[in-house]
Amino acid sequence: MSDPKYIKYGGIRFTLNRPEEEINRFVRDLGPAKKDSLFEVVKELRQQGLIDVDDEDLSTIDDEMLPFLK
């Protein structure tokens, strides 16, 4: 449905399965406890089938920070 996108603070590539408006509405309607962290939001979106996460491309390293990790 969409070109791959990346979660900025995790380097996780994902694909939207539903229109952005529907996903935004879903996130807005999440309870406060579910929005405590980006991890929780992504977990909920994935469980509801709103996004697919590329499990082979998981990284916790921000590529922009690589020069500073030596």
N, C-alpha and C positions, 0 to 999 in steps of 0.2 A: 504494500500500500504506500510505502514511503521509502525514500533513500535512507540508508543507515544514518543515525544521528549519534552523538556522543553525550554522555552525562559529564558535564564539565569537571566536577570535583570527584572523579573516580576513574575516568578514562574508559567507561563501559560503553560499548557500542550496542545500540538497540534499534529496533524497527517498530514504527507505529502500526498497530493493527486496526486502529479506529481513527477518525478525524481528530485533529488537535483540539477542536472545540469540545468534543465529548470527553477527551482526556482531561482537559483543564477543568471542566465542570466536575468530573469525578474527584479530582484532587481538591477542589474547593470544598466539596461536600464531605471529605474525610474528617473524622474527628480529630481534635487537637493531639491526642496521643499517637495517632497514626502519622502525624506531620512533624513529629519531634526530630526526625532525621531524614536525610535523603534516602538512606537505606530502607527505611520503613515505607516511604512513598513508592520507591521502585519495587519493593516486594509486593505491595498491594496492587500496583499496576500490572505486574507480571502474573500474580495469582488470578486476577480478573480477566486475563487474556487481552488486555489493552495494548501491551507491548510484548515483543520478544526480545530477550537479551542474548547476545552472542556470547555464549559461555566460553568459547575458545579464545576470546579476545579480552578476557577480564584482566585488569591491571590496576594496581593501587598506586602506580607511579605516574605522576603528572609529567608528560614528556617535556614540558617547558622547564621543569626543574632538574632534568638530567645533568646539565653542566655543574650544578651545585651539589650533586650527590657523591662527589669523589672525595 
